[in-house]
Amino acid sequence: MANSASGLQSLPALQRVLVVGSGGREHALGWALSRCPGIEKVWVSPGNGGVPDPASAGDAGYCRLTIAESDHAALLDHCRSASVDLVVVGPEAPLAAGLADHLRDAGVAVFGPSADGAQLEASKAWAKQLMQDASIPTAGHWSISSAEEGLAVLEQIQRPLVVKADGLAAGKGVTVATSVEESANAIREAFGGRFGSAGERVVLEECLQGPEVSVFALCDGERMVILPPAQDHKRLLDGDQGPNTGGMGAYAPAPLLDGEGLETVRQLVLKPTLKALRERGINYRGVIYAGLMLTQDGPQVIEYNCRFGDPECQTLMPLMGPELAQVLQACALGRLDLAPSLTIEADCSVCVVAAAAGYPEAPRKGDAIQVDLQPGANHQLFHAGTCRDDQGRLLSSGGRVLTMTAQGTDFDQAFASAYQALEQVRFDGMHYRRDIGHQVRQP
């Protein structure tokens, strides 16, 4: 299917979808895709404790499939035996490991870039070189391969630099230093093995100033659909204090970028990125996630990701119209020109992450979770670090345990709903930021 799409006059039938991954992002994708007209079945593999078991899924429309995201052969076997029409790969690790290539080579339509395309996220040095070659605005940088080399740069520059592990570090490989000594310590830690093989090479960057915003483009290799901008909150504690995390909450649409601002990002960042990828022989079919800083000199790319953000995805999915599944399919086939226009709800959407004790350094697992939340049209509870034991009890199994998402006509209403709903969820050690969206909430 994926290899013969160029001659299509219309999109093929789309009824069965496989979402690969186990986090809150994949729970949200499974939920959203199952609500699209014509979709009969969505599997989320390996899923988590919030994705229904096949035996108990009922009319949920999606269910868990217990195949690891790293088991390429078993995932392909399922695609064949279940006649899967579309695979959506959620996390970066299987994309970097070539899962999309493996499935596409077998004729499966996949929304997610090849391993070559996933270098946008899997190697910050590679992405920086691409940006430099394509004149895409980004901070000045140095790519280093030893602590001695990095300390020499610091000695020469004599100002704090951002320190980034080159490879995949689960969102925790970045130190935004406020002093030269902090930069030096981060360099020593990275080359001392803190991030494993991800830290064998390190990128040093000049510090940029300004608010951050996340922009997601759904790409078919040539064309793109840009989603509403979102703003994530990386720091663990209220007031943007504490260590960096994978993300503690988000909201959309972020008013930092209006329609004119998004068009600027399209022209300065996203179109040149796709063009540079094509020039490298990469047919990029999936999400380009541009993490931007809005500086006094205009938007600058902090980094790319090759998949939906987490928790931004949980925030955005409730805003997506019923055309979402067909749009992702069209991207997978390289034929966005055949897709219906994606409608976006006009509401504000927000989310707050509930984390485990000890997160992010050493999250505690195995705590029983109690959920007394009643179903509602304007809030959703997406699971991430959860599992079920042999008795079916819901337990914590990761650092970011749950994401409470809510919608409203304005941000105050949406956040009030999200925080009120969170009061109906409990587990020992549960903690969350109480100031998510402080940029857009009334004091």
C-alpha positions as semicolon CSV with decimal commas, in nm:
position;residue;x (nm);y (nm);z (nm)
1;M;0,000;0,000;0,000
2;A;0,263;0,256;0,108
3;N;0,479;0,186;-0,195
4;S;0,211;0,242;-0,461
5;A;0,042;0,558;-0,338
6;S;0,163;0,793;-0,612
7;G;-0,108;0,680;-0,854
8;L;-0,395;0,705;-0,607
9;Q;-0,703;0,905;-0,702
10;S;-0,849;0,885;-0,351
11;L;-0,745;0,756;-0,011
12;P;-0,793;0,380;0,049
13;A;-1,044;0,249;0,300
14;L;-0,932;0,315;0,658
15;Q;-1,081;0,098;0,930
16;R;-0,806;-0,055;1,144
17;V;-0,527;0,144;1,307
18;L;-0,230;0,042;1,522
19;V;-0,077;0,301;1,758
20;V;0,269;0,204;1,885
21;G;0,375;0,318;2,232
22;S;0,284;0,307;2,600
23;G;0,260;0,666;2,723
24;G;-0,002;0,935;2,766
25;R;0,061;1,049;2,409
26;E;-0,031;0,706;2,272
27;H;-0,338;0,677;2,497
28;A;-0,456;1,013;2,362
29;L;-0,385;0,913;2,001
30;G;-0,575;0,585;2,042
31;W;-0,869;0,767;2,200
32;A;-0,878;1,036;1,930
33;L;-0,842;0,800;1,633
34;S;-1,111;0,566;1,766
35;R;-1,358;0,855;1,752
36;C;-1,303;0,920;1,380
37;P;-1,585;0,806;1,149
38;G;-1,521;0,477;0,973
39;I;-1,263;0,353;1,223
40;E;-1,364;0,008;1,344
41;K;-1,070;-0,086;1,563
42;V;-0,764;0,081;1,716
43;W;-0,493;-0,116;1,893
44;V;-0,242;0,057;2,124
45;S;0,071;-0,153;2,168
46;P;0,192;-0,212;2,432
47;G;-0,039;0,049;2,585
48;N;-0,078;0,103;2,960
49;G;-0,319;0,048;3,246
50;G;-0,567;0,303;3,111
51;V;-0,606;0,146;2,767
52;P;-0,883;-0,117;2,788
53;D;-0,805;-0,487;2,763
54;P;-0,959;-0,647;2,451
55;A;-1,195;-0,850;2,669
56;S;-1,328;-0,542;2,848
57;A;-1,302;-0,275;2,578
58;G;-1,677;-0,276;2,511
59;D;-1,767;0,022;2,294
60;A;-1,444;0,211;2,374
61;G;-1,326;0,156;2,016
62;Y;-0,964;0,097;2,114
63;C;-0,782;-0,165;2,317
64;R;-0,441;-0,274;2,436
65;L;-0,213;-0,506;2,238
66;T;0,073;-0,659;2,436
67;I;0,355;-0,634;2,182
68;A;0,663;-0,432;2,276
69;E;0,739;-0,129;2,060
70;S;1,085;-0,279;1,997
71;D;0,946;-0,608;1,858
72;H;0,937;-0,510;1,491
73;A;0,865;-0,861;1,365
74;A;0,567;-0,917;1,595
75;L;0,420;-0,576;1,512
76;L;0,445;-0,655;1,141
77;D;0,283;-0,995;1,199
78;H;-0,010;-0,822;1,370
79;C;-0,042;-0,572;1,084
80;R;-0,068;-0,863;0,841
81;S;-0,297;-1,088;1,044
82;A;-0,534;-0,806;1,148
83;S;-0,526;-0,624;0,810
84;V;-0,408;-0,299;0,971
85;D;-0,460;-0,003;0,738
86;L;-0,242;0,251;0,921
87;V;0,030;0,246;1,187
88;V;0,096;0,557;1,396
89;V;0,428;0,540;1,582
90;G;0,420;0,750;1,898
91;P;0,765;0,754;2,066
92;E;1,101;0,857;1,928
93;A;1,298;0,542;2,022
94;P;1,124;0,298;1,783
95;L;1,140;0,559;1,506
96;A;1,515;0,603;1,557
97;A;1,545;0,222;1,561
98;G;1,386;0,197;1,215
99;L;1,039;0,062;1,294
100;A;0,877;0,280;1,025
101;D;1,130;0,153;0,768
102;H;1,063;-0,210;0,863
103;L;0,686;-0,174;0,826
104;R;0,697;0,041;0,511
105;D;0,930;-0,205;0,341
106;A;0,655;-0,464;0,393
107;G;0,391;-0,238;0,235
108;V;0,232;-0,099;0,552
109;A;0,124;0,267;0,563
110;V;0,310;0,432;0,853
111;F;0,272;0,777;1,004
112;G;0,621;0,833;1,141
113;P;0,957;0,913;0,980
114;S;1,227;0,672;0,871
115;A;1,534;0,622;1,090
116;D;1,714;0,874;0,867
117;G;1,439;1,130;0,926
118;A;1,431;1,055;1,299
119;Q;1,785;1,192;1,321
120;L;1,613;1,529;1,360
121;E;1,563;1,421;1,721
122;A;1,805;1,130;1,764
123;S;2,111;1,347;1,695
124;K;2,110;1,710;1,800
125;A;2,443;1,761;1,621
126;W;2,293;1,628;1,295
127;A;1,989;1,854;1,335
128;K;2,208;2,155;1,409
129;Q;2,409;2,092;1,092
130;L;2,087;2,068;0,890
131;M;1,968;2,400;1,032
132;Q;2,301;2,563;0,962
133;D;2,303;2,435;0,602
134;A;1,944;2,551;0,545
135;S;1,985;2,892;0,716
136;I;1,714;2,805;0,970
137;P;1,735;3,043;1,269
138;T;1,885;2,871;1,576
139;A;2,134;2,940;1,852
140;G;2,508;2,927;1,791
141;H;2,652;2,591;1,888
142;W;2,956;2,367;1,930
143;S;2,948;1,990;1,881
144;I;3,201;1,823;2,113
145;S;3,318;1,464;2,167
146;S;3,502;1,490;2,499
147;A;3,479;1,672;2,831
148;E;3,817;1,831;2,766
149;E;3,695;1,975;2,437
150;G;3,383;2,117;2,602
151;L;3,571;2,269;2,893
152;A;3,808;2,433;2,645
153;V;3,510;2,597;2,471
154;L;3,386;2,725;2,807
155;E;3,729;2,858;2,893
156;Q;3,732;3,048;2,566
157;I;3,371;3,174;2,576
158;Q;3,359;3,258;2,950
159;R;2,979;3,253;2,973
160;P;2,722;2,984;3,059
161;L;2,609;2,757;2,775
162;V;2,319;2,516;2,736
163;V;2,448;2,158;2,751
164;K;2,261;1,890;2,551
165;A;2,328;1,519;2,520
166;D;2,340;1,450;2,147
167;G;2,123;1,136;2,154
168;L;1,787;1,035;2,297
169;A;1,768;1,095;2,673
170;A;1,391;1,078;2,740
171;G;1,360;1,456;2,762
172;K;1,612;1,480;3,047
173;G;1,939;1,535;2,858
174;V;1,939;1,917;2,864
175;T;2,093;2,150;3,123
176;V;2,007;2,519;3,087
177;A;2,300;2,648;3,291
178;T;2,304;2,983;3,468
179;S;2,678;2,985;3,537
180;V;2,998;2,870;3,370
181;E;3,056;2,625;3,654
182;E;2,710;2,473;3,608
183;S;2,785;2,427;3,237
184;A;3,118;2,264;3,324
185;N;2,953;2,025;3,570
186;A;2,690;1,929;3,311
187;I;2,961;1,855;3,055
188;R;3,149;1,635;3,301
189;E;2,828;1,449;3,395
190;A;2,734;1,383;3,032
191;F;3,074;1,239;2,946
192;G;3,081;1,062;3,282
193;G;2,797;0,836;3,167
194;R;2,487;1,005;3,308
195;F;2,297;0,962;2,980
196;G;2,468;0,644;2,862
197;S;2,542;0,632;2,489
198;A;2,321;0,941;2,435
199;G;2,596;1,148;2,600
200;E;2,890;1,019;2,399
201;R;2,865;1,339;2,200
202;V;2,738;1,670;2,339
203;V;2,610;1,991;2,183
204;L;2,682;2,323;2,355
205;E;2,455;2,614;2,267
206;E;2,435;2,984;2,326
207;C;2,152;3,073;2,565
208;L;1,849;3,230;2,398
209;Q;1,600;3,454;2,575
210;G;1,224;3,459;2,529
211;P;0,910;3,248;2,574
212;E;0,903;2,893;2,438
213;V;0,632;2,749;2,216
214;S;0,578;2,413;2,044
215;V;0,465;2,392;1,681
216;F;0,363;2,062;1,519
217;A;0,346;2,002;1,145
218;L;0,189;1,688;0,999
219;C;0,399;1,615;0,690
220;D;0,370;1,390;0,385
221;G;0,725;1,454;0,258
222;E;0,633;1,766;0,061
223;R;0,319;1,921;0,211
224;M;0,217;1,992;0,568
225;V;-0,073;2,072;0,799
226;I;0,019;2,291;1,099
227;L;-0,162;2,233;1,429
228;P;-0,244;2,501;1,689
229;P;0,066;2,605;1,883
230;A;0,105;2,471;2,236
231;Q;0,311;2,570;2,537
232;D;0,470;2,308;2,760
233;H;0,600;2,344;3,118
234;K;0,928;2,156;3,158
235;R;1,025;2,241;3,516
236;L;0,907;2,014;3,796
237;L;0,789;2,277;4,043
238;D;0,561;2,580;4,058
239;G;0,717;2,904;3,941
240;D;0,919;2,717;3,677
241;Q;1,158;2,594;3,945
242;G;1,329;2,260;3,994
243;P;1,480;2,016;3,744
244;N;1,377;1,973;3,383
245;T;1,126;1,694;3,320
246;G;0,955;1,537;3,022
247;G;0,679;1,795;3,071
248;M;0,441;1,874;3,360
249;G;0,152;2,028;3,168
250;A;0,055;2,220;2,858
251;Y;-0,213;2,431;2,694
252;A;-0,329;2,514;2,342
253;P;-0,374;2,721;2,139
254;A;-0,088;2,924;2,285
255;P;-0,161;3,292;2,213
256;L;0,213;3,354;2,166
257;L;0,168;3,276;1,796
258;D;-0,128;3,406;1,598
259;G;-0,202;3,315;1,237
260;E;0,061;3,557;1,107
261;G;0,317;3,420;1,353
262;L;0,247;3,062;1,247
263;E;0,291;3,159;0,883
264;T;0,628;3,310;0,972
265;V;0,727;2,982;1,136
266;R;0,610;2,793;0,828
267;Q;0,824;3,004;0,596
268;L;1,135;3,044;0,815
269;V;1,149;2,701;0,980
270;L;0,915;2,428;0,859
271;K;0,933;2,464;0,480
272;P;1,314;2,493;0,481
273;T;1,334;2,190;0,713
274;L;1,128;1,971;0,478
275;K;1,329;2,098;0,182
276;A;1,659;2,021;0,356
277;L;1,536;1,671;0,439
278;R;1,438;1,608;0,077
279;E;1,779;1,729;-0,037
280;R;1,926;1,458;0,187
281;G;1,707;1,197;0,021
282;I;1,468;1,174;0,317
283;N;1,095;1,144;0,244
284;Y;0,971;1,262;0,585
285;R;0,620;1,132;0,663
286;G;0,519;1,213;1,018
287;V;0,533;1,494;1,271
288;I;0,796;1,763;1,269
289;Y;0,783;1,914;1,617
290;A;0,971;2,243;1,630
291;G;1,048;2,364;1,981
292;L;1,087;2,739;1,936
293;M;1,201;3,033;2,140
294;L;1,043;3,364;2,044
295;T;1,338;3,601;2,074
296;Q;1,358;3,973;2,001
297;D;1,505;3,873;1,665
298;G;1,217;3,640;1,581
299;P;1,152;3,267;1,627
300;Q;1,456;3,044;1,672
301;V;1,462;2,664;1,684
302;I;1,570;2,523;2,021
303;E;1,538;2,165;1,899
304;Y;1,334;1,932;1,681
305;N;1,142;1,624;1,779
306;C;1,030;1,361;1,529
307;R;0,696;1,283;1,697
308;F;0,411;1,446;1,888
309;G;0,512;1,608;2,215
310;D;0,404;1,462;2,547
311;P;0,202;1,619;2,710
312;E;0,120;1,856;2,422
313;C;-0,037;1,568;2,229
314;Q;-0,283;1,500;2,511
315;T;-0,379;1,869;2,500
316;L;-0,420;1,883;2,123
317;M;-0,605;1,558;2,051
318;P;-0,941;1,671;2,199
319;L;-0,932;1,968;1,958
320;M;-0,884;1,755;1,646
321;G;-1,175;1,713;1,408
322;P;-1,314;1,384;1,273
323;E;-1,081;1,401;0,973
324;L;-0,772;1,329;1,185
325;A;-0,737;0,961;1,091
326;Q;-0,759;1,034;0,718
327;V;-0,509;1,320;0,746
328;L;-0,254;1,094;0,919
329;Q;-0,320;0,825;0,657
330;A;-0,266;1,076;0,376
331;C;0,065;1,182;0,532
332;A;0,170;0,818;0,560
333;L;0,096;0,767;0,189
334;G;0,264;1,090;0,079
335;R;-0,069;1,226;-0,048
336;L;-0,192;1,509;0,174
337;D;-0,346;1,653;-0,141
338;L;-0,610;1,376;-0,116
339;A;-0,696;1,442;0,250
340;P;-0,998;1,634;0,374
341;S;-0,921;1,959;0,554
342;L;-0,855;1,903;0,922
343;T;-1,103;2,095;1,136
344;I;-0,994;2,226;1,476
345;E;-1,231;2,291;1,767
346;A;-1,239;2,653;1,879
347;D;-1,210;2,565;2,250
348;C;-0,910;2,606;2,476
349;S;-0,754;2,276;2,583
350;V;-0,523;2,222;2,879
351;C;-0,356;1,940;3,068
352;V;-0,185;1,881;3,403
353;V;0,051;1,589;3,467
354;A;0,032;1,395;3,794
355;A;0,377;1,254;3,873
356;A;0,509;0,986;4,107
357;A;0,714;1,042;4,421
358;G;1,080;1,082;4,330
359;Y;1,020;1,197;3,972
360;P;1,223;1,275;3,764
361;E;1,540;1,120;3,908
362;A;1,407;0,806;4,082
363;P;1,028;0,771;4,048
364;R;0,861;0,528;4,286
365;K;0,649;0,255;4,128
366;G;0,379;0,021;4,250
367;D;0,148;0,268;4,428
368;A;-0,225;0,189;4,402
369;I;-0,424;0,448;4,206
370;Q;-0,781;0,541;4,294
371;V;-0,991;0,715;4,029
372;D;-1,336;0,844;4,130
373;L;-1,375;1,064;3,824
374;Q;-1,707;1,051;3,641
375;P;-1,698;1,053;3,259
376;G;-1,750;1,395;3,103
377;A;-1,752;1,548;2,758
378;N;-1,502;1,820;2,848
379;H;-1,236;1,632;3,041
380;Q;-1,024;1,324;2,973
381;L;-0,786;1,123;3,191
382;F;-0,499;0,986;2,985
383;H;-0,274;0,727;3,146
384;A;0,104;0,714;3,104
385;G;0,301;0,538;3,379
386;T;0,028;0,293;3,486
387;C;-0,025;-0,082;3,470
388;R;-0,266;-0,349;3,595
389;D;-0,165;-0,628;3,831
390;D;-0,296;-0,985;3,818
391;Q;-0,608;-0,879;4,006
392;G;-0,676;-0,592;3,768
393;R;-0,576;-0,323;4,020
394;L;-0,438;0,000;3,874
395;L;-0,080;0,076;3,985
396;S;0,179;0,341;3,909
397;S;0,462;0,217;3,688
398;G;0,650;0,528;3,576
399;G;0,744;0,886;3,654
400;R;0,464;1,072;3,481
401;V;0,165;0,865;3,587
402;L;-0,146;1,043;3,455
403;T;-0,244;1,343;3,244
404;M;-0,569;1,524;3,322
405;T;-0,696;1,710;3,018
406;A;-0,988;1,953;2,999
407;Q;-1,148;2,195;2,754
408;G;-1,336;2,518;2,799
409;T;-1,439;2,835;2,622
410;D;-1,145;3,011;2,787
411;F;-0,832;2,904;2,972
412;D;-0,965;2,991;3,317
413;Q;-1,262;2,759;3,265
414;A;-1,047;2,481;3,120
415;F;-0,788;2,488;3,398
416;A;-1,054;2,506;3,667
417;S;-1,210;2,192;3,519
418;A;-0,875;2,011;3,498
419;Y;-0,774;2,087;3,856
420;Q;-1,120;2,003;3,990
421;A;-1,107;1,668;3,809
422;L;-0,760;1,596;3,949
423;E;-0,908;1,607;4,300
424;Q;-1,091;1,285;4,211
425;V;-0,764;1,098;4,154
426;R;-0,531;0,976;4,430
427;F;-0,216;0,772;4,482
428;D;0,059;0,789;4,744
429;G;0,325;1,041;4,651
430;M;0,114;1,200;4,377
431;H;0,225;1,554;4,300
432;Y;0,158;1,807;4,026
433;R;0,215;2,170;3,949
434;R;-0,068;2,398;4,048
435;D;0,035;2,684;3,822
436;I;0,023;2,523;3,478
437;G;-0,094;2,789;3,235
438;H;0,002;3,077;3,465
439;Q;0,088;3,269;3,146
440;V;-0,277;3,272;3,034
441;R;-0,478;3,238;3,356
442;Q;-0,630;3,533;3,539
443;P;-0,445;3,606;3,866
